[in-house]
Amino acid sequence: MTSLQLAEPAIAEDCCAPSGRPALEVEEAQRTALVFKALADPNRLRLLSIVKGAGDGEACVCDLTEPLDLSQPTVSHHLKILVDAGLLHREKRGTWAYYSLVPGAIEQAAGLLATL
């Protein structure tokens, strides 16, 4: 082949075969990203750890500010993100909110990586 001759273009079907696995749907990708985003913050991971380790399986927001050395509004913000991601359950009792792990949520979050 001379320098002026061009190689024949590759045929698209010779490039690669489709993987056969369907890509995540938009909604599923958004839900998965929401969980990963919630878990990507060290304070939120610590909150999950504290709630999980609570003797009766739940923790009052009033008990979560001191261990993190954060203000109550900041802790409440982090807790809201964890609730919105489906990792924590919130129950309001009087002026306080109590948080508990959603059953199976941690295991389900871990399993999300296997579905990619």
C-alpha positions as CSV (number, residue, x, y, z in Angstrom):
1,M,0.0,0.0,0.0
2,T,1.4,3.4,-0.9
3,S,1.2,6.4,1.4
4,L,-1.7,7.8,-0.7
5,Q,-3.8,4.6,-0.4
6,L,-6.0,4.4,2.6
7,A,-6.9,1.2,4.4
8,E,-10.4,0.0,3.9
9,P,-12.7,1.1,6.7
10,A,-13.5,-1.5,9.3
11,I,-16.9,-3.0,9.2
12,A,-18.9,-2.0,12.3
13,E,-20.0,-5.6,12.9
14,D,-16.4,-6.6,13.2
15,C,-15.7,-4.1,15.9
16,C,-17.2,-5.7,18.9
17,A,-20.3,-7.7,19.8
18,P,-22.9,-6.2,22.2
19,S,-22.4,-7.5,25.7
20,G,-25.9,-8.8,25.9
21,R,-26.4,-7.2,29.3
22,P,-28.9,-4.4,29.3
23,A,-27.7,-1.0,30.6
24,L,-29.3,0.4,33.7
25,E,-32.5,2.3,33.0
26,V,-32.4,6.0,33.8
27,E,-34.6,5.7,36.9
28,E,-32.6,2.8,38.3
29,A,-29.3,4.6,37.7
30,Q,-30.7,7.7,39.4
31,R,-31.8,5.6,42.5
32,T,-28.5,3.8,42.6
33,A,-26.5,7.1,42.4
34,L,-28.7,8.5,45.2
35,V,-27.6,5.7,47.5
36,F,-23.9,5.9,46.5
37,K,-24.0,9.7,47.0
38,A,-25.5,9.3,50.4
39,L,-22.8,6.8,51.3
40,A,-20.0,8.9,49.9
41,D,-19.8,11.2,53.0
42,P,-17.8,10.2,56.1
43,N,-20.3,11.8,58.5
44,R,-23.2,9.9,56.9
45,L,-21.3,6.7,57.2
46,R,-20.6,7.4,60.8
47,L,-24.3,8.2,61.4
48,L,-25.3,4.8,59.9
49,S,-22.7,3.1,62.1
50,I,-24.1,4.9,65.2
51,V,-27.7,4.1,64.4
52,K,-26.8,0.4,63.6
53,G,-24.9,0.1,66.9
54,A,-27.6,1.6,69.0
55,G,-28.8,-0.8,71.7
56,D,-32.5,-0.7,70.7
57,G,-31.8,-0.3,67.0
58,E,-32.7,3.4,66.9
59,A,-31.2,6.7,67.8
60,C,-32.6,10.1,68.6
61,V,-31.3,13.0,66.6
62,C,-30.4,14.6,70.0
63,D,-27.9,11.7,70.6
64,L,-26.2,12.0,67.2
65,T,-24.8,15.6,67.3
66,E,-22.2,15.1,70.0
67,P,-20.4,12.0,68.6
68,L,-20.0,13.8,65.2
69,D,-19.2,17.2,66.7
70,L,-21.6,18.8,64.3
71,S,-24.5,21.2,64.8
72,Q,-28.0,19.7,65.0
73,P,-29.1,21.3,61.7
74,T,-26.1,19.7,59.9
75,V,-26.8,16.3,61.5
76,S,-30.4,16.6,60.5
77,H,-29.4,17.5,56.9
78,H,-27.2,14.4,56.7
79,L,-30.0,12.2,58.2
80,K,-32.5,13.6,55.6
81,I,-30.1,12.5,52.8
82,L,-29.9,9.0,54.4
83,V,-33.7,8.8,54.7
84,D,-34.2,10.0,51.1
85,A,-31.8,7.4,49.9
86,G,-33.8,4.7,51.6
87,L,-31.2,3.7,54.2
88,L,-32.8,5.1,57.3
89,H,-36.3,5.3,58.6
90,R,-37.5,8.4,60.5
91,E,-40.1,8.4,63.2
92,K,-41.2,11.7,64.8
93,R,-42.1,11.6,68.5
94,G,-43.0,14.9,70.0
95,T,-40.2,17.4,69.2
96,W,-37.6,14.7,68.5
97,A,-37.0,12.4,65.6
98,Y,-35.8,8.9,66.0
99,Y,-33.9,7.0,63.3
100,S,-33.5,3.3,62.6
101,L,-32.0,1.3,59.7
102,V,-34.4,0.3,57.0
103,P,-34.4,-3.5,57.2
104,G,-32.1,-4.9,54.5
105,A,-31.0,-1.5,53.2
106,I,-27.3,-2.0,53.9
107,E,-27.3,-5.4,52.3
108,Q,-29.3,-4.0,49.3
109,A,-26.8,-1.1,48.9
110,A,-23.9,-3.5,48.9
111,G,-25.7,-5.6,46.3
112,L,-26.1,-2.6,44.0
113,L,-22.5,-2.9,42.9
114,A,-23.1,-6.5,41.8
115,T,-25.8,-5.4,39.4
116,L,-23.5,-3.0,37.4
